[in-house]
Amino acid sequence: MNSLHVALSPAVTVAGWLLIVPLAAYSLRCALAATPLRGAQQHLWLAAIVLLAWLWTLQARFAGSAAFGLLGVAFVALTFGRHWARLGLLGALALHTWLGGGSWTNFGINGLLLAALPTLLADVLQRQIELRLPRNLFVFIIGNGLFVTLAVTAAISSLFVGASWLTAPGSASIDQIAYALLLAWGEALASGMLFSSLVIFCPRLVLTYRQDLYLPPWRGR
């Protein structure tokens, strides 16, 4: 998470912007064409932007190098789907960069790490669960809310450790990878409980949930 202020080479920053801008435009077009947010969905999406921008300010430094904190990217991706989640995460990153006085030149590469990659990975894993596992409510909640969150959070946290090593060689260590995985497990448990609550009590707020697929009407004899 310390890539907000670190100095990156011009080639990396330009490449990040060249990749994130068309991805954001594509997600905006797909999101508006498929499922526009309405009512409580829109309120939750806007609230997620503000909460994530604040959550990313709560970080702890490990051995004076890499900074760790709760990400929340997997939960947003599972709740709003790939495109709306990507737009929301980019909005949260923009707000976080503005409030934290971060470098806007790094926005492209940070957007790839915090928005593009986690939403893509969560979407791929979610589709695999839908194709390969039984389609019922329990599998949807546990498979997505716990295991997909764990996998996405662990992958993105490890990428941040790797990025910190690339920008400052020798700063990362195997202990930091272990710390990232431990934090990912705790975030998966917390996000899983919140995700299951939304699915059970407010299923319309979870755009990736399809009641006709996971909870079809019971047909008695």
Long-range contacts (C-beta under 8 A, 24 or more apart in sequence): 1-56, 1-59, 1-67, 1-68, 1-69, 1-160, 2-59, 2-61, 2-65, 2-66, 2-67, 2-164, 3-106, 3-109, 3-110, 3-113, 3-160, 3-163, 3-164, 3-167, 4-96, 4-97, 4-100, 4-102, 4-103, 4-106, 4-110, 5-102, 5-103, 5-106, 6-106, 6-164, 6-167, 6-168, 7-103, 7-167, 8-105, 8-106, 8-109, 8-167, 12-109, 13-105, 13-106, 13-108, 13-109, 14-108, 15-108, 15-109, 16-106, 16-107, 16-108, 16-109, 16-110, 16-111, 16-112, 17-107, 17-108, 18-108, 19-108, 19-112, 19-116, 20-90, 20-107, 20-108, 20-111, 20-112, 20-115, 20-116, 21-108, 23-86, 23-116, 24-86, 24-87, 24-90, 24-111, 26-83, 27-82, 27-83, 27-84, 27-86, 27-87, 28-83, 28-87, 30-83, 31-81, 31-83, 31-84, 31-87, 34-83, 35-81, 35-84, 35-207, 37-84, 40-202, 40-204, 40-205, 41-80, 41-204, 41-205, 41-207, 44-79, 44-205, 45-80, 45-84, 45-88, 48-72, 48-76, 48-79, 48-80, 48-88, 48-92, 49-88, 49-91, 49-92, 49-95, 50-92, 50-95, 52-76, 52-88, 52-89, 52-92, 52-96, 53-92, 53-93, 53-95, 53-96, 53-99, 56-92, 56-96, 57-96, 57-99, 57-100, 62-175, 62-176, 62-179, 63-173, 63-175, 63-176, 65-164, 65-168, 65-171, 65-172, 65-176, 66-160, 66-161, 66-164, 66-171, 66-172, 66-176, 68-157, 68-179, 68-180, 68-183, 70-183, 70-187, 70-190, 71-114, 71-118, 71-153, 71-156, 71-157, 71-187, 72-187, 72-191, 73-114, 73-115, 73-118, 73-119, 73-122, 73-152, 73-153, 73-156, 74-118, 74-122, 74-148, 74-149, 74-152, 74-153, 74-187, 74-188, 74-191, 75-149, 75-191, 75-194, 75-195, 77-118, 77-119, 77-122, 77-123, 77-152, 78-122, 78-126, 78-144, 78-145, 78-148, 78-149, 78-195, 78-206, 78-208, 79-195, 79-198, 79-205, 79-206, 79-207, 79-208, 80-207, 80-208, 81-123, 81-207, 81-208, 82-119, 82-120, 82-122, 82-123, 83-119, 84-207, 85-115, 85-119, 85-122, 86-115, 86-116, 86-119, 89-114, 89-115, 89-118, 89-119, 90-115, 113-156, 113-159, 113-160, 113-163, 114-156, 117-155, 117-156, 117-159, 118-152, 118-155, 118-156, 121-151, 121-152, 121-155, 122-148, 122-152, 125-151, 125-152, 126-208, 130-213, 135-213, 135-214, 136-214, 136-215, 137-199, 137-214, 137-215, 139-214, 140-199, 140-209, 140-214, 141-192, 141-195, 141-196, 141-199, 141-200, 142-192, 144-195, 144-208, 145-191, 145-192, 145-193, 145-195, 145-196, 145-199, 146-188, 146-189, 146-192, 147-188, 149-187, 149-188, 149-191, 149-192, 149-195, 150-184, 150-185, 150-188, 153-183, 153-184, 153-187, 153-188, 153-191, 154-180, 154-181, 154-184, 157-181, 157-183, 157-184
